[in-house]
Amino acid sequence: MDFTPVARINLSALRHNLKMACQSAPASQVFAVIKANAYGHGAVVAARALDQAHGFAVARVAEALALRAAGVGKPILVMGGAYDLESIQQAAGQRLTLVIHQFWQLDLLRSMKPASPIGCVIKVDSGMHRLGFAPEEVEEALRQLAALGLAGERPRLMTHLANADDRHDLATGDQLSLFRTLVDRFGAECSLANSAVVMGWPQWQGDWVRPGIMLYGVSPFIGSTGGELGLRPAMNLEARLISVKPYPKGARIGYGGTWECPEAMPVGVAGIGYGDGYPRHARSGTPVLVEGAPVPLIGRVSMDMIALDLRSLPGAKVGDKVTLWGEGLPAERVAESSGTIAYQLFCGVTGRVRREVVEDG
């Protein structure tokens, strides 16, 4: 029996979630977001599973180049754009579309004078205040892009929403209205829809949408899980019990002895820890599944191990399968108990966890 932790990536779940995105935005092109190694799921694996998408979106030119090297030929949007001449030349050679969010990026394009047109999208800062042109700068940015011959038949604008995960936050409506005013003013094609807008604001989906976290089975909304929205988890993180021992009442478990046995009880140890990407700050009581049955985490997470309260599973034994998140245990619940978000859980799974690609059944 292999006791190495494993992340099982379910291609059927990825396809199911993409289908939901397409059904939710039937009038829009769908660019599947596979940045950060497809949120830890494997960018090339995800791209091949999501081949029904119109294209893909990544954060950096290097991510796009890796996809091209793997044979991915669909359109790729680089949401962070390019930061030097070499990246622009690579983007031109590989038919990438660059997001332009600062004037100095336009200066780079001007100094390079690319031999072949580069697809460009102007990013608008509609209220997130991270990257993008201020609304009053958009006209000048579009003018400079047109002077370079890179505006296309219609200009393209995109923006990103800061609070779309909270359906009751009024800031989202303000951002949407501001952005729509600019789109109408310049007659632009537009993209503003992340997973939350795809699922929650159908009237604002735009010409192309950028679903990300929903593709991996996680709800884009605060207070709900992907399963409640009909999504399916694409990653099952699993380990094995490597120890089951009885301890007396009062025995303290793990580093610092922060958890004390309230009675004589069995304690299991699973062979996974923060060195594998399980969250260091998961609290005692965080749910874990042992052969499908829920048990609570106890004590501090170690680099290579976690301890489990097995009082409800007196028959548990070494070798039993432990599920840290996935089918039957939403990553959202683990993230909430760990003071983080599911995005970080997925991206944090380290290289010493074996990846396996599976289909249903």
N, C-alpha and C positions, 0 to 999 in steps of 0.2 A: 504494500500500500504506500502511495506517495503522500507524504505529509507536507509538501510544498503548498503554500497558499496559491489559489488560482482565481483569476477573474475570467468568468465565462461571458463572452460577448455574443448575444443572441441576435443573429441577422434578421430573423423573422420579426423580432420586436422592433428593430430599426425600421424595417419596411412598413410595418403596421403604423408606427408613429408618423412616418413620412406621409403615408396615405391619409392620415387624419389631418395633417397640415394642408395637403392639397385639397381635401374636401372642405376645409374651413376657409380656404382662400381660392375658390375656383376660378376667379377672374384674374389672378395674379400669377406671375412666374415665381417659382419657389427655388431659392438659393439656400441649400442646406449648410448651416454653419458647422464646420469641422475644424475650427481653430483649436490650438492647444492639444494637438493629437486627438482630435474629435472628443474633447472633454475627457481625455484619458482612455477612450475606447479604441483608439487606433485609427489614424486618419485615412490610411489606404484601405483598411478593412471597411471603414464606414463609407468611404466614397464608392467602393464597389457595391456595397449593399444598397446604397441610396442612389443608384444609377438612374432612377426615374425622376430625380430632381432636374430642374433646368440648368442648374449650375451649383457651384460651391462658394462659400465665403470663408476666408481665413484672416488672421490678423497681420501676418508678416509675409514679405516676399519669399523668404526662405521656406516657409510652409508651403506656399504655392509651387515653388520649384521642386520640392520633394514629391508633390503629387504628380507633376508633369513627368518627373523621372520614373515614376511608377506606372506611367502609361495613362494617367487620367487626362482625357482630352476635352472635357466639358469646360464651359466658361468658368473662370475663377475670379472672384472679387477679393482684392486685398484691402481690407477695411482700415488698416493702419497706414496704407500708402507706402511710398518709397522715401528714403531719407538720404540717399546719395546717388551719384550718377551711375555707379555700377548697378544698383538695384533697378534704376529706371531702364537701363540697357537690357538687363535680364528680363524685366517685365515686358518690354517691347518684343524681345526675341521669343518669348513664351506665350504671347497673346493674353496677357493678364490685364485686368481692369483695375486701375488704381483709384483709391479714394484720395481726394485732395482736400486737406483741411487747414492749410496755412499758406500764406503768400510765398514763403520761401520755397515751398515745393513747386509752385509755378515758376519761380526763378530757375530752379534746377531744370525743369522741362525746357525753359527758354534757352538756357546755356547749352543743353545737349542737342537740341534740334533733331529729334529722332527721325530716322529715315522712313520708318513706317509708323502709322498712327497708333497711338496708345489709347485704349479706352479709359476715360476719366469720369469720375463722379465727384461733384462738389458736396462736401459735408457742411451742414448747417448746424450751428449751436443754437438749438431752439429752447434751451433751458437747462441742460445737464451741466454745462460749463466745464467741459473736459477738453474735447477737441471740436474743431469746426469753426467756420466763419460766422461772425456775428451777423444778425439779419441785415444790418445796414451795410455789410461788406459783400454780401452775396452778389449784387449787381456787378461790382468791380471784378470779383473773382471770375464770374461768368464771362465778362468782357475780355479778360486776359486769356482765358481758356479758348475763347473763340478766335482771338488773334493768333493763337498758336495752331489753329486748325484742328483742335481736339475736342470741340464741343459736340460734334455729331449733328445729325439732323435736328434733334431736340436736345436741349441741355438736360442733364440728369442731376437731381438733388436727392440727398439722403439725410436722415437725422437719426438720433438715438434717444430713447425715452428713459428718464431717470427713475420714475416711480410707477411704471406700468404694472409691477407685481402687486400693487395695492389698488384694487378696483375702485376704492372709495376716495383715492387721493385726487384732489382737484387739479394738481399740477399737470397731470397727463392731458387733460382737456385743454389747458392753456398752451402746452407744447404743440398739440395736434392742430389747434386753430392757427397758431402763428405759422407753423410749417405749411399748412394748406394755403394760407394767404400768399406765401412766396411761390409755391408751386403754380398757383393760378396766375400770378403776376407774370411769371416767366414762361408759362406754357410748358413746364418741365415734366419729364418722366420722374417718378419718385419712388423712394423706398423708405419706410419708417417702421415697418412691422417686425418686431421681434416675436418670440413665442407668445408673450402675453397679448399683444395686439392681434396676432393671428387667431387666437382663441377667444379673445374678449371684446374686440372692437372691429367687427367685420366691415363697418362703414369706412374705416380708415386704412384699409390694407394696402392701397397703392398699386403701382405697376409690378413691383416684385417684392416679395417678402423674405425675411431672413430668420426662419425658425432655428433655434439652437437647442436649449435645454429640453424642450418637449420631445425632440427626436430621441432622446436618451431615456424617456419615460418619466420625467420629473415635471410636476406642475410648475408653471411659471407664476403662480399666484400664492400669496401668503395665506397660510391656513388651510391648504388643501394638498392632496397627494395626486400624483399622476394617475394612479389607479382610479381615483374618484372621477377623473375626467375622461376615462377610457384609454389612457395611455398605458404602455407596457414597459417594464424595466428592461433596459438593454444590457445591463451589467449585473451579474451575480458574483459577489465577492465571497469566497468560501475558504475555509481552513478545516483542520481536524482537531479533535481533542487529543492532546498528547499526554494528559495525566488526569486521573480521577482519584481523589484521596479524601478520607474522612478527617474532619478536624473537630476538636472539642469546643464547647461553648467558651467564648472569650478569646479564641485564637484570632490573631490579627493577620490580615491577608495583604501581601504585596509591599512595595516600597512605602515607607512611612507608616505602615500599619494603619492606614486610614479607614479600613473597614473591619469591623469586629464581628465574628460569628455570634449571632444571638442565641444559638443552641448548637448542639452537636449536629454536624451536617456534612454532606459531600460537597467538595469544591472541585470544579473542573478547570483545566488550563487548556486554552486553545493556542495553537502555534501561529499566531499572527499578532503584530503590534505596530507601533508607530513607525518602525523601520520598514514596514510594508505599506504604510499609508493609512492604517487605521488611526482615527484621530486621537492624539495624545490627551486631549481634554474631555473625552467622553466621560460623563459622570456615572457613578454607581447607579444602577437602575436602567441604564441604556439597554434597550432590547437587543437580544441575539437569539437566533434560532439554532437549536441542536436537534438534528434530524427532523426539522420542521416545527418543533415545539418551542415556544418562547421561554427564555430564561433571562434573568438580569445579569448584566456586567457588575462585578464588585471590585473595589479597590482601584488602584492606579493602573493605567495602561503602561506596559513596559515596551521596550524596543521590539521584542520578539514574541511576546506573550500577553494574553489577557486572562483574567480569572473570572469564573462564572459560578453563580449560585445554582446548584443542581438539586435543591431540595424537592422540586416538583418533578424531577426526572431521576429517581433512585436507580434506574436501570441503565443510565448512561455509561458508556465505556470508551476506552481509548480507541481512536479510529473513527468515532462518530463524526458525521459531517456537521460543520458549524457554518451557518450563513450569517454574514455580517451586514449585508444589505442585498436586495434583489427581490426575487419572487417571494411573496409572503411577508416581506419586511421592507417597506418603502425607505429609500435613502433619506427622504425628508424627515422621517422620525429620528433616524440616527443623527442627522445633522442638527436638528433642533436640540437634542439632548447633549450635543457636543459644542453648542454655541457657534455653529458655523452654517454653511449652506451646502446643498448637494453638489454644486459645481466643484467646490473645493475637495469634497470627498473623492469624486471621480478623478480629478486632475492630480490628486495626491498619491494615487496608487503607484508604488515604486516599481523599478525594474526587476526587483527580485521576486515579484509576484508573477507566476506563469500565466500567460494569456492563452485562452482557448476560444476558438470560434465555433459556435454551435448553431444549429437550426432547431426549430421546434421538433421535439420527438427524438 
